[in-house]
Amino acid sequence: MNNNWFAKLRLRKMVGVTLSLVMLVGVLAACSGGSEKAAEKTVLRIGVMYGGSDNEPYMRQQYTDMFEMMNPNVTFEIVGAINYDDQRFETQDSTKPVTDQPDTYEKVKELLTGQNPVDVMIFDYNLLRRLTQDNLLQQLDPLIQQDKFDLTDYVSTVIDGIKAAGDNNIYALTPTFSSSALFYNKKLFTDAGVTPPTDKMQWSEILSLARQVAKGEGEARNFGFSFNRYSNDGFSDTQTYAQALQLKMWDDKAEKMLVNSDQWAEVWQTVADLYNEKIVPTQEFIQQMNEKVSAEGGNDPFYGDLFIKGRVAMTIGEYYYINELKKAADNATKIKDFVPVDWDVVTVPTFPGNPEVGGNIYLSSLMGINAKAQNPDGAWDFIKFSNGKEWAKLKSRSLYEMVARKEFLTPIGGLQYNMDAFTTLKPLPPLSSDQEKIYREKPGIWEAQSPGYELFQKVLTKDMTVKEALAEWETRGNATLEKLKTDPTGGMDDGGGIAKPFG
């Protein structure tokens, strides 16, 4: 009797285990699209602009690990267009020829057209127009329509920027983007009885507000505006201002200076006036404040950031600056005589000729399918996943980048601010010329730019007029450009190598 009972119990266990295995196999088959599909191993080659032994783990963590975990039949190969390890440890001396910097676009093109081309290319926005014009990317619009891939909640800034570089077609998608906005101090505007800035204000309007809210003398001065969180020299500010206008210092071949123009003169005069009227803080003012803090035995946890200290009414800041402001407020009780800033944001200033465009939006993780992809279906599956809602939900916790889907764009730390300020304007269209190529092929080009710093200081001290300074910059710059025709290095001894970009 006992033997029969044990036999029945054993049979029941065997049946139970068998049923569990059957159910498990069914679940796995459902998750993987069927046992036949699960057994099929595929390789997906991902091209990135900059590779190397230290970059690959980061790229996998950022882009492929999650997809690979959910699709165990897929194996990724990460291929860098430019590998820093190739030249990082190479010794440069007089006995060896200078190593030329690689052409980024040509290296990307090699990944797309070589004998073993990549399936997906992850690249920066400044390459998108050239890649589409050279027919190196597959148009995504038919795939989006075919799979009914929902883009209705995509930030218009992202989609409009992508279409602008692709003749109103979509050749790439990006799950994240970076953006800046104009931060303003509510209290300083209230104290001055001035209406705060609003979205889509022009530069002239913002600078007019800056003049109205700048108050005080000496160490008690509150400034109206700063081009960034930290005080730069005036020449750097002219470069920032000119970049928003897409002004060039030289022509597309770097053979002629373009700075002696009415537009450049207006830029220089505008910035010089801001410094002379003490509307923007100077490096000297920052240094005096730092010396005072040091003399009193303290330290500055904000590293000279005058906006966070409540001394600047408006400044242009990146999205992650919000986290800095929040941390300062959360730790206010630990900081002597510190009062947290009551702030909000609006769009960065615009110009009359392009009121819908801002100069502080970056699409640095664009994903496109190679026109010669060996695994185009797998490439599209990966792009769909990386740009889908599930991925956006995970990445929405980032403090440094914003996700492209509006549904998951929420204020950091439960704060309340104008989120639309970061997503309203379109990015500046790519320049017609490849400025990166000029800097690479003519590393001595910096010598044509450097007189600008010296000459702008003379404008500030009123030793030269703006027109005189720009005319001299043109003359000295042209002399350098002429010299670079026969010596692209400009006499630089240590040129070459790979210039790794910030970020």
Secondary structure, DSSP 8 states (H G I E B T S, - for coil): -HHHHHHHHHHHHHHHHHHHHHHHHHHHHHHHT-HHHHH--EEEEEEEEEE-TTHHHHHIIIIIHHHHHH-TTEEEEEEEEEETHHHHT----TTS-------HHHHHHHHHHSSS--SEEEE-GGGHHHHHHTT-B---HHHHHHTT---TTB-HHHHHHHHHTTTTS---B-SEEEEEEEEEEHHHHHHHT-----TT-BHHHHHHHHHHH-B--GGG-BBS-BSSSS---HHHHHHHHHHHHT--SB-TTS-SB--SSHHHHHHHHHHHHHHHTT-S--HHHHHHHHHHHHHTT---TTTT-TTTTT-BSEEEEETTHHHHHHHHHHTGGGSTT-----EEEE---BBTTBTTEES-EE---EEEEBTT-SSHHHHHHHHHHHTSHHHHHHHTT-SS-EESBGGG---GGG----GGGGTSSEE----SS-HHHHHHH-GGGHHHHTHHHHHHHHHHTTSS-HHHHHHHHHHHHHHHHHHHTT-TTTT-SS--S------
